[in-house]
Amino acid sequence: KHSLAHSVHTPHLLQLPGCLRPCRQGHTAEVRSMIPACTCSSLERHTNGETIEVVYQTRSTIWDEARQAHEQLVQPRTIRTRTKVPKIHVMLVGIGGNNGSTFVAGLLANRKKLCWETRTGTRQANFLGSFTQCATTHVGFALNSKDGSFSDVYKPIKELLPMADPIDFEVSGWDISGVNLYDAALRSQVLEPTLLEQLKSDLRAIAPMKAALNPEFIAANQSTRCDNVMKGTNTQIIDALRADIRKAKDSAGKVVVLWTANTEMMMFPEITSIKDLENRIAQNLPLPASVLYCVAAIQEGVIYLNGSPQNTFHPGIVELAAKCGAFLGGSDFKSGQTRFKTVMSDFLIGSGLRLASVVSYNHLGNNDGRNLSEEKCFKSKKISKQGVLDDAVASNPLLYPEGNSTIDHEVVIKYVPFVGDSKRALDEYSSQIFMSGNSTICAYNICEDSLLAVPLMYDLVVLADTLTRMEIDGESLGPILSHLAFFFKAPITNQKDYVVNMFMRQREMLTNLLKVAGGILPDDGTMLSVGI
C-alpha cells in the first residue's frame, strides 16, 4: 500500500488530475514509474460512439438547522450525452432589429471568413465575446517529467463536448418590420458598410416572416415600424406561428426560437396554470406576443429562449413546457453593465467590504432605447436589472444582518438618438470600509450594444442544443435550462426560489457540468494535489 507522505521532512506526494501516476517532487521518471498507479472512483467515463456516459459522484454539504451541524451528501449520478450534433435552425423573433440583423450578418461573415476595410485598418470576422467559441476552462495540471514542475492546462469550452458550430446554423425569423435584412442592417448602423456591401445579396434575400404583435405591451413609438404584422385571434396567431416552426423543423434536426425583439410590458396577473392559459387563449383575452410565440414553440416541442426582461415564463407556461417536453431558457440577455455588476458585487462583498450603494446610468440611441423610453416598458427592464445583487447580499449576513440587509440600488436608462447603438453605461459602487470610511469605485463603459449581445445569442443556441442532448439519471434537464443562467439578468431555474446571479458561481456551475459530462473531473480548488 502507498499513502500520502505527511511529515514535513518528507517530499509531498502529488496526484495529478488526468494522470494516473503520482510522483514525488524532484524524483526521476524511473522512481515515479515504481509508484503504484492511483485511480479516481468519483468519475467513470464510457462511450460507444453515440453517447458519452459518465458516472459521477456529486458532493455537497447540507446544513441541518435543528442540529446546527453540517452533513456531507454524496450522490451518484449518471450523465448521458448524445454525441451527434443535429442541424440547427434558429428562428429569431425580431430578426430585423439591431440584434437580429447583426446575428445573421455576423454568422455569414464568419462562414465566409470575410475581411473588410475600416478607417483604422483591415478587420476580419471573428466570434470575440462568445463564451463557447473564445473562452477556455481549467481542466487539470501538466507535469514536467524533467524537473517535477507543474503548469495549468486549459481547454476551449467548445471542446469539452461535441457542440454545434454557429457557422452551420440555418436562420429565419419574424419581425414587425418587413424590410429585408440588408436594409435592416443598414438601418441599425451597427456593422461597417464595407462589410455589409459584401453580404448585400445574401442579406437582401432574407425577408422577415409576418410577426405576432400586441401593441398594448410595447411602446407606442414602435407603430411606425409595424408593416408586417399577423392578424387574427390568439388561437389563429398561435396556429400560424406553429406552421412557421413546422417548416423550419422539416429542414433541421432541432429548432430554437430566440426572442430578441423589443422589451414588453410585464403582464399581471400572471398565468397561473395550463387551464388559465387555455382560457385566456380561447377567450381571446389580451396576451403579449412573447406568450404567443412561447406557446407555439412549446406545442411544437422546440426550445424557446427569452432575451428580453418581460415575464413570459408564467407558472402556467412552465407547466405547459413540462407537460409537452419542451425546453425554456431566460430571461434578458446579460452582456454588459449588468454582467459587470455581478462581478463587482461578488468582488466587493467577497472581500469583506459592505457594498452600500449601486447607481447605474445608461443612455443609448438604438430602437431598444427608443422602446424603453416609455415607462411601462422601462419598468420591465428595471425589475430585471435590480435583482442581480440579491444572492450576493444573502451570502453575507455579517455585512447584511436582518434589519440592515439592503443596498441602495438605482437604475436609469435614457434614450439619446445621437449615440445610436453605442451605449454609454456609468456605474458608481459605494462601499463602507474600515473604521467608518467610505470607498467609491466608478466605471464608465462605451460599447456597441448589439456587438456584446449577439455572441451571447450564439452561445445560448449552442449550449441549449448541448444541454438538451444530455440526461441526468435518465431524465432531461428541463423544462428550464437552468445552467444557462450565466447569460441572463433575471435567470429562472427548476428550483423556483433558488437563483444564482454571482458571475463566478454561474460560470463554475456551467463549466463544471460540461466538464463532468465530458468525463473531466473538476478541480476541488484547494490546490493540495500539487503541493502548493
C-alpha positions as a printed NumPy array, in Angstrom:
array([[  0.   ,   0.   ,   0.   ],
       [  1.049,   3.54 ,  -0.595],
       [ -0.11 ,   6.514,   1.473],
       [  0.492,  10.224,   1.146],
       [  3.562,  11.437,   2.993],
       [  2.66 ,  13.806,   5.813],
       [  5.977,  14.534,   7.553],
       [  7.435,  17.998,   6.988],
       [ 10.74 ,  16.269,   6.238],
       [  9.24 ,  14.071,   3.523],
       [  8.542,  15.319,  -0.033],
       [  4.816,  15.692,  -0.752],
       [  3.148,  13.114,  -2.925],
       [  1.369,  14.81 ,  -5.828],
       [ -1.763,  13.459,  -7.501],
       [ -2.484,  14.864, -10.952],
       [ -5.976,  15.116, -12.441],
       [ -5.952,  13.084, -15.636],
       [ -2.604,  11.483, -14.726],
       [ -2.64 ,   8.024, -13.167],
       [  0.853,   8.142, -11.715],
       [  1.634,  10.302,  -8.695],
       [  5.194,  11.415,  -8.101],
       [  7.456,  12.94 ,  -5.506],
       [  8.946,  16.341,  -6.23 ],
       [ 12.468,  16.084,  -7.539],
       [ 12.379,  12.325,  -8.216],
       [ 13.254,  10.914, -11.59 ],
       [ 10.903,   9.226, -14.037],
       [ 12.39 ,   5.866, -13.018],
       [ 11.404,   6.426,  -9.398],
       [  7.934,   7.647, -10.426],
       [  7.349,   4.54 , -12.513],
       [  7.699,   2.395,  -9.391],
       [  4.921,   4.255,  -7.549],
       [  1.612,   2.391,  -7.784],
       [ -0.991,   3.907, -10.093],
       [ -3.888,   5.711,  -8.372],
       [ -7.384,   5.727,  -9.759],
       [-10.26 ,   8.104,  -9.152],
       [-13.522,   6.426,  -8.204],
       [-15.676,   9.581,  -8.299],
       [-15.901,   9.685, -12.114],
       [-16.068,   6.93 , -14.724],
       [-16.423,   7.621, -18.438],
       [-17.712,   5.297, -21.166],
       [-18.512,   5.959, -24.799],
       [-19.968,   3.863, -27.585],
       [-19.738,   6.392, -30.407],
       [-23.355,   7.512, -29.998],
       [-23.294,   8.621, -26.376],
       [-20.845,   9.676, -23.684],
       [-21.849,   8.172, -20.36 ],
       [-20.299,   9.385, -17.149],
       [-20.954,   8.052, -13.662],
       [-20.126,  10.85 , -11.267],
       [-20.394,  11.284,  -7.52 ],
       [-21.719,  14.731,  -6.658],
       [-20.602,  16.029,  -3.282],
       [-22.454,  18.738,  -1.399],
       [-22.792,  19.976,   2.155],
       [-26.233,  20.264,   3.708],
       [-26.78 ,  22.434,   6.775],
       [-29.017,  20.835,   9.404],
       [-30.675,  23.764,  11.169],
       [-32.103,  21.626,  14.003],
       [-28.756,  20.005,  14.843],
       [-26.719,  23.09 ,  13.927],
       [-24.363,  20.841,  12.028],
       [-23.159,  20.111,   8.513],
       [-23.938,  16.855,   6.753],
       [-21.97 ,  15.568,   3.797],
       [-24.136,  14.405,   0.921],
       [-22.688,  12.13 ,  -1.77 ],
       [-24.952,  11.194,  -4.674],
       [-24.029,   9.029,  -7.662],
       [-25.288,  10.476, -10.937],
       [-25.253,   9.037, -14.426],
       [-24.876,  11.679, -17.119],
       [-25.524,  10.549, -20.665],
       [-24.941,  12.91 , -23.624],
       [-25.812,  12.125, -27.223],
       [-22.762,  12.905, -29.334],
       [-24.479,  13.56 , -32.667],
       [-24.849,  17.301, -33.219],
       [-28.059,  17.983, -35.146],
       [-28.562,  20.546, -37.858],
       [-29.918,  23.586, -36.032],
       [-32.438,  26.093, -37.347],
       [-32.582,  29.332, -35.341],
       [-35.808,  31.327, -35.546],
       [-35.302,  34.893, -34.335],
       [-38.206,  36.933, -33.048],
       [-37.091,  40.417, -34.084],
       [-34.799,  39.291, -36.899],
       [-34.88 ,  42.777, -38.452],
       [-33.745,  44.589, -35.312],
       [-30.214,  45.528, -34.304],
       [-29.5  ,  42.18 , -32.652],
       [-31.297,  40.078, -35.249],
       [-29.697,  41.618, -38.349],
       [-26.264,  41.595, -36.669],
       [-26.736,  37.934, -35.678],
       [-27.326,  36.931, -39.295],
       [-24.655,  39.192, -40.815],
       [-22.067,  38.097, -38.251],
       [-22.821,  34.438, -38.883],
       [-22.476,  34.884, -42.669],
       [-19.275,  36.918, -42.311],
       [-17.683,  34.168, -40.212],
       [-18.934,  31.449, -42.533],
       [-17.359,  33.244, -45.498],
       [-14.249,  34.286, -43.493],
       [-14.652,  37.847, -44.696],
       [-12.322,  40.804, -44.233],
       [-13.3  ,  44.46 , -44.613],
       [-11.692,  47.861, -44.503],
       [-12.248,  50.43 , -41.769],
       [-10.641,  53.813, -41.163],
       [ -8.279,  52.12 , -38.686],
       [ -7.288,  49.199, -40.906],
       [ -8.412,  45.806, -42.173],
       [-10.652,  43.739, -39.912],
       [-11.522,  40.03 , -40.051],
       [-14.686,  38.2  , -38.97 ],
       [-14.464,  36.654, -35.515],
       [-16.505,  35.421, -32.568],
       [-14.912,  37.573, -29.88 ],
       [-17.226,  37.829, -26.894],
       [-18.585,  34.316, -27.391],
       [-18.132,  32.105, -24.336],
       [-18.354,  28.863, -26.314],
       [-16.122,  29.961, -29.186],
       [-13.459,  32.029, -27.418],
       [-13.334,  31.067, -23.713],
       [-11.378,  28.294, -22.011],
       [-11.598,  26.499, -18.67 ],
       [ -9.095,  24.848, -16.358],
       [ -9.045,  21.062, -16.828],
       [ -6.078,  19.98 , -14.723],
       [ -2.301,  20.156, -14.445],
       [  0.638,  19.092, -16.576],
       [  3.775,  17.636, -15.011],
       [  7.231,  18.35 , -16.385],
       [  8.93 ,  14.937, -16.09 ],
       [ 12.399,  16.505, -16.14 ],
       [ 12.165,  18.872, -13.188],
       [  8.887,  17.871, -11.477],
       [  7.314,  21.28 , -12.012],
       [  3.63 ,  21.859, -12.744],
       [  1.693,  24.013, -15.151],
       [ -2.018,  24.615, -15.657],
       [ -3.899,  23.007, -18.528],
       [ -6.814,  24.813, -20.175],
       [ -9.254,  23.6  , -22.76 ],
       [-11.613,  25.543, -25.046],
       [-15.234,  25.36 , -23.893],
       [-16.286,  24.135, -27.334],
       [-14.021,  21.078, -26.985],
       [-15.441,  19.801, -23.689],
       [-18.31 ,  18.037, -25.501],
       [-19.467,  17.718, -29.107],
       [-21.033,  21.12 , -29.817],
       [-22.616,  22.894, -32.759],
       [-20.611,  25.42 , -34.769],
       [-22.518,  28.709, -35.232],
       [-21.486,  28.967, -38.88 ],
       [-23.639,  25.889, -39.562],
       [-26.864,  27.457, -38.245],
       [-29.812,  27.945, -40.535],
       [-31.634,  31.174, -39.684],
       [-35.066,  32.635, -40.29 ],
       [-37.405,  34.728, -38.218],
       [-40.214,  37.161, -37.724],
       [-40.293,  40.944, -37.481],
       [-42.962,  43.632, -37.272],
       [-40.976,  45.496, -39.959],
       [-40.927,  43.825, -43.362],
       [-37.681,  45.272, -44.745],
       [-35.082,  42.776, -45.952],
       [-32.06 ,  42.126, -43.752],
       [-29.647,  44.224, -45.815],
       [-31.786,  47.313, -45.367],
       [-32.424,  46.328, -41.742],
       [-28.673,  46.091, -41.076],
       [-28.083,  49.48 , -42.711],
       [-30.863,  50.955, -40.586],
       [-29.306,  49.502, -37.431],
       [-25.934,  51.208, -38.081],
       [-24.05 ,  48.528, -36.141],
       [-21.763,  46.935, -38.747],
       [-19.403,  48.633, -41.183],
       [-20.856,  49.44 , -44.64 ],
       [-17.799,  47.846, -46.272],
       [-18.737,  44.548, -44.629],
       [-22.437,  44.805, -45.391],
       [-21.691,  45.508, -49.05 ],
       [-20.005,  42.104, -49.321],
       [-23.104,  40.48 , -47.793],
       [-25.619,  42.508, -49.764],
       [-27.016,  39.736, -51.957],
       [-27.219,  37.235, -49.06 ],
       [-28.952,  39.658, -46.729],
       [-31.338,  41.042, -49.331],
       [-32.585,  37.515, -49.971],
       [-33.772,  37.192, -46.361],
       [-37.153,  38.73 , -45.607],
       [-38.816,  38.514, -42.179],
       [-41.993,  36.488, -41.82 ],
       [-45.064,  38.28 , -40.527],
       [-44.849,  38.774, -36.772],
       [-47.257,  38.462, -33.875],
       [-47.858,  41.755, -32.087],
       [-49.985,  43.135, -29.293],
       [-49.288,  46.9  , -29.334],
       [-50.647,  47.246, -25.787],
       [-47.456,  45.652, -24.472],
       [-44.814,  47.712, -26.315],
       [-44.154,  51.441, -26.642],
       [-46.467,  53.469, -28.846],
       [-43.429,  54.861, -30.689],
       [-42.946,  51.467, -32.379],
       [-46.057,  51.937, -34.516],
       [-44.06 ,  53.449, -37.392],
       [-42.272,  50.102, -37.896],
       [-45.394,  47.925, -37.876],
       [-45.978,  46.964, -41.518],
       [-45.53 ,  43.176, -41.285],
       [-47.962,  42.011, -38.614],
       [-50.227,  38.96 , -38.335],
       [-53.966,  39.409, -37.938],
       [-56.34 ,  37.133, -36.071],
       [-57.302,  35.745, -32.697],
       [-54.85 ,  34.318, -30.19 ],
       [-55.6  ,  30.818, -31.459],
       [-55.19 ,  31.794, -35.107],
       [-51.878,  33.532, -34.461],
       [-50.511,  30.601, -32.457],
       [-51.543,  28.241, -35.262],
       [-49.778,  30.452, -37.831],
       [-46.602,  30.56 , -35.736],
       [-46.708,  26.78 , -35.312],
       [-46.952,  26.406, -39.089],
       [-43.83 ,  28.57 , -39.491],
       [-41.986,  26.462, -36.906],
       [-43.01 ,  23.212, -38.599],
       [-41.478,  24.424, -41.874],
       [-38.204,  25.009, -40.048],
       [-38.418,  21.566, -38.427],
       [-38.693,  19.987, -41.872],
       [-35.193,  21.196, -42.775],
       [-33.371,  20.726, -39.474],
       [-32.88 ,  18.272, -36.651],
       [-33.541,  20.884, -33.98 ],
       [-35.256,  24.281, -33.87 ],
       [-34.51 ,  27.071, -31.405],
       [-36.871,  30.045, -31.134],
       [-34.988,  33.019, -29.693],
       [-36.761,  36.222, -28.631],
       [-34.514,  39.2  , -29.397],
       [-37.293,  41.69 , -30.06 ],
       [-38.431,  44.706, -28.038],
       [-38.945,  44.627, -24.288],
       [-42.613,  44.203, -23.487],
       [-44.551,  45.489, -20.52 ],
       [-44.888,  42.991, -17.68 ],
       [-48.206,  41.123, -17.692],
       [-50.23 ,  40.819, -14.492],
       [-51.98 ,  38.923, -13.088],
       [-49.736,  36.034, -14.037],
       [-50.956,  32.957, -15.886],
       [-51.23 ,  30.509, -13.002],
       [-51.903,  27.189, -14.721],
       [-52.402,  25.441, -18.052],
       [-56.148,  25.813, -17.618],
       [-55.779,  29.551, -17.013],
       [-53.612,  29.816, -20.148],
       [-56.072,  27.844, -22.268],
       [-58.955,  30.013, -21.071],
       [-57.144,  33.259, -21.926],
       [-56.262,  31.967, -25.377],
       [-59.77 ,  30.639, -26.079],
       [-61.465,  33.815, -24.856],
       [-59.037,  35.924, -26.894],
       [-58.006,  37.933, -23.846],
       [-55.08 ,  40.33 , -24.384],
       [-51.771,  38.425, -24.337],
       [-48.312,  39.763, -25.151],
       [-46.748,  38.489, -28.359],
       [-43.973,  36.774, -26.38 ],
       [-46.52 ,  34.469, -24.751],
       [-47.991,  33.541, -28.145],
       [-44.543,  32.712, -29.556],
       [-43.644,  30.745, -26.444],
       [-46.863,  28.707, -26.519],
       [-46.347,  27.943, -30.223],
       [-42.762,  26.804, -29.557],
       [-43.813,  24.631, -26.615],
       [-46.642,  22.996, -28.529],
       [-44.174,  22.198, -31.336],
       [-41.713,  20.755, -28.807],
       [-38.864,  23.144, -29.627],
       [-36.565,  25.266, -27.468],
       [-37.677,  28.79 , -26.538],
       [-35.158,  31.34 , -25.2  ],
       [-36.206,  34.747, -23.891],
       [-33.657,  37.521, -24.407],
       [-35.821,  40.34 , -23.011],
       [-36.962,  41.085, -19.443],
       [-40.733,  40.635, -19.723],
       [-42.269,  37.884, -17.575],
       [-43.016,  35.43 , -20.383],
       [-42.41 ,  32.363, -18.243],
       [-45.545,  32.439, -16.109],
       [-46.272,  29.376, -13.918],
       [-48.825,  28.163, -16.48 ],
       [-46.248,  28.453, -19.295],
       [-43.626,  26.453, -17.373],
       [-46.269,  23.83 , -16.541],
       [-47.16 ,  23.534, -20.226],
       [-43.482,  23.142, -21.189],
       [-43.081,  20.321, -18.659],
       [-46.179,  18.587, -19.995],
       [-45.052,  18.869, -23.635],
       [-41.394,  18.009, -23.021],
       [-40.222,  21.387, -24.309],
       [-37.325,  23.49 , -23.023],
       [-37.16 ,  27.116, -21.839],
       [-34.313,  29.48 , -21.001],
       [-34.28 ,  33.093, -19.829],
       [-34.669,  35.918, -19.197],
       [-32.971,  39.088, -20.533],
       [-29.502,  38.916, -22.109],
       [-26.719,  39.777, -19.631],
       [-23.847,  41.105, -21.701],
       [-22.505,  44.435, -20.413],
       [-23.332,  46.631, -17.456],
       [-25.294,  44.03 , -15.5  ],
       [-22.695,  41.302, -16.049],
       [-20.04 ,  43.701, -14.78 ],
       [-22.265,  44.417, -11.77 ],
       [-22.398,  40.714, -10.848],
       [-18.585,  40.672, -10.93 ],
       [-18.182,  43.85 ,  -8.878],
       [-20.691,  42.88 ,  -6.191],
       [-19.031,  39.474,  -5.851],
       [-15.593,  41.122,  -5.597],
       [-16.55 ,  43.792,  -3.046],
       [-18.764,  41.701,  -0.757],
       [-16.423,  38.716,  -1.116],
       [-13.573,  40.954,   0.081],
       [-15.455,  41.835,   3.256],
       [-16.45 ,  45.342,   2.157],
       [-20.052,  46.39 ,   2.737],
       [-21.367,  47.46 ,  -0.643],
       [-23.948,  50.086,   0.304],
       [-24.966,  51.834,  -2.908],
       [-25.014,  50.95 ,  -6.594],
       [-26.206,  53.551,  -9.078],
       [-26.362,  52.62 , -12.776],
       [-26.995,  55.139, -15.527],
       [-27.341,  54.307, -19.217],
       [-28.087,  56.153, -22.384],
       [-28.373,  54.698, -25.856],
       [-29.927,  55.644, -29.156],
       [-30.968,  52.416, -30.854],
       [-34.526,  51.167, -31.198],
       [-34.255,  49.275, -27.911],
       [-33.58 ,  52.585, -26.17 ],
       [-36.475,  54.177, -28.013],
       [-38.849,  51.455, -26.855],
       [-37.545,  51.687, -23.27 ],
       [-38.213,  55.439, -23.216],
       [-41.829,  54.575, -22.466],
       [-42.304,  53.971, -18.737],
       [-44.325,  50.74 , -18.977],
       [-41.501,  49.034, -20.899],
       [-38.725,  50.564, -18.801],
       [-40.268,  49.067, -15.659],
       [-39.68 ,  45.561, -17.059],
       [-36.007,  46.35 , -17.629],
       [-35.595,  47.949, -14.203],
       [-37.073,  44.914, -12.447],
       [-34.768,  42.626, -14.419],
       [-31.641,  44.637, -13.57 ],
       [-32.382,  45.162,  -9.89 ],
       [-32.484,  41.506,  -8.824],
       [-28.872,  40.734,  -9.725],
       [-27.488,  41.739,  -6.308],
       [-29.846,  39.643,  -4.197],
       [-27.768,  36.497,  -3.765],
       [-24.55 ,  38.458,  -3.189],
       [-26.267,  40.246,  -0.284],
       [-27.749,  36.993,   1.045],
       [-24.284,  35.389,   1.015],
       [-23.002,  37.552,   3.883],
       [-25.211,  38.085,   6.963],
       [-22.197,  39.606,   8.724],
       [-22.341,  42.579,   6.374],
       [-26.101,  42.475,   5.822],
       [-27.779,  41.367,   9.063],
       [-31.531,  41.205,   9.441],
       [-32.901,  44.74 ,   9.587],
       [-29.969,  46.18 ,   7.638],
       [-29.839,  43.952,   4.599],
       [-30.495,  46.3  ,   1.694],
       [-28.357,  48.107,  -0.846],
       [-29.421,  51.424,  -2.346],
       [-29.751,  50.329,  -5.965],
       [-30.953,  52.639,  -8.721],
       [-31.126,  52.07 , -12.489],
       [-31.672,  54.873, -15.033],
       [-31.982,  54.433, -18.81 ],
       [-32.309,  57.379, -21.19 ],
       [-32.91 ,  57.491, -24.936],
       [-30.36 ,  59.645, -26.796],
       [-30.718,  59.098, -30.58 ],
       [-27.324,  60.607, -31.466],
       [-25.263,  57.791, -29.896],
       [-27.127,  55.046, -31.794],
       [-26.073,  51.524, -30.82 ],
       [-23.014,  52.865, -28.972],
       [-24.358,  52.545, -25.449],
       [-22.937,  54.573, -22.559],
       [-23.032,  52.963, -19.124],
       [-21.894,  54.716, -15.955],
       [-21.795,  52.872, -12.636],
       [-20.954,  54.027,  -9.135],
       [-20.212,  51.446,  -6.417],
       [-20.005,  52.894,  -2.9  ],
       [-18.865,  50.699,  -0.013],
       [-18.437,  51.096,   3.719],
       [-14.877,  50.231,   4.755],
       [-12.673,  50.062,   7.862],
       [-13.39 ,  52.42 ,  10.779],
       [-16.412,  54.165,   9.218],
       [-14.607,  55.024,   5.994],
       [-16.191,  55.016,   2.528],
       [-14.843,  53.849,  -0.819],
       [-16.364,  54.647,  -4.197],
       [-15.443,  52.978,  -7.483],
       [-16.771,  54.465, -10.723],
       [-16.864,  52.671, -14.073],
       [-17.615,  54.153, -17.486],
       [-18.248,  51.808, -20.388],
       [-18.823,  52.643, -24.047],
       [-19.743,  49.74 , -26.291],
       [-21.806,  48.731, -29.29 ],
       [-24.74 ,  47.17 , -27.5  ],
       [-25.548,  44.619, -30.203],
       [-21.924,  43.541, -30.625],
       [-21.924,  42.439, -26.982],
       [-25.327,  40.751, -27.144],
       [-25.027,  38.772, -30.385],
       [-22.123,  36.495, -29.321],
       [-24.234,  35.526, -26.287],
       [-27.071,  34.632, -28.635],
       [-24.761,  32.228, -30.476],
       [-23.715,  30.76 , -27.107],
       [-27.293,  30.285, -25.992],
       [-28.176,  28.323, -29.116],
       [-25.014,  26.181, -28.933],
       [-25.455,  25.373, -25.249],
       [-29.233,  24.937, -25.412],
       [-28.641,  22.219, -28.004],
       [-25.868,  20.649, -25.89 ],
       [-27.933,  20.626, -22.7  ],
       [-30.976,  19.155, -24.443],
       [-28.836,  16.238, -25.664],
       [-28.   ,  15.479, -22.047],
       [-29.803,  13.298, -19.495],
       [-29.166,  13.007, -15.764],
       [-30.186,   9.62 , -14.355],
       [-32.369,   9.081, -17.407],
       [-34.186,  12.422, -17.162],
       [-33.781,  15.617, -19.179],
       [-32.574,  18.879, -17.666],
       [-35.893,  20.609, -18.398],
       [-38.249,  22.181, -18.578],
       [-35.968,  25.078, -17.558],
       [-32.381,  25.018, -18.825],
       [-31.121,  26.381, -15.513],
       [-27.426,  26.222, -16.44 ],
       [-27.968,  29.   , -18.999],
       [-28.33 ,  31.436, -16.059],
       [-24.811,  32.689, -16.857],
       [-26.242,  34.572, -19.856],
       [-29.34 ,  36.158, -18.284],
       [-30.013,  39.113, -15.978],
       [-33.112,  37.522, -14.47 ],
       [-32.444,  33.777, -14.684],
       [-35.137,  31.255, -13.941],
       [-34.413,  27.734, -12.736],
       [-36.202,  24.497, -11.98 ],
       [-35.875,  25.422,  -8.3  ],
       [-38.322,  28.332,  -8.27 ],
       [-36.958,  30.071,  -5.173],
       [-33.26 ,  29.371,  -5.746],
       [-31.406,  31.586,  -8.208],
       [-27.682,  32.268,  -8.551],
       [-26.605,  35.624, -10.032],
       [-22.963,  35.924,  -8.986],
       [-20.704,  35.736, -12.036],
       [-18.149,  33.172, -10.876],
       [-20.704,  30.811,  -9.331],
       [-22.752,  30.873, -12.529],
       [-19.672,  30.238, -14.658],
       [-18.438,  27.453, -12.408],
       [-21.875,  25.796, -12.384],
       [-21.961,  25.732, -16.191],
       [-18.338,  24.792, -16.884],
       [-18.264,  22.066, -14.22 ],
       [-21.349,  20.407, -15.683],
       [-19.803,  20.48 , -19.157],
       [-16.515,  19.092, -17.826],
       [-18.165,  16.285, -15.891],
       [-20.413,  15.364, -18.839],
       [-17.277,  15.17 , -20.99 ],
       [-15.504,  12.955, -18.475],
       [-13.213,  15.514, -16.831],
       [-13.17 ,  15.69 , -13.032],
       [-13.461,  19.332, -11.866],
       [-10.738,  20.574,  -9.535],
       [-11.667,  20.831,  -5.872],
       [ -9.926,  24.213,  -5.75 ],
       [ -7.714,  23.503,  -2.742],
       [ -4.537,  23.074,  -4.843],
       [ -3.422,  20.387,  -2.379],
       [ -2.906,  17.961,  -5.246],
       [  0.068,  19.991,  -6.467],
       [  1.548,  20.516,  -3.027],
       [  1.173,  24.269,  -3.147]])
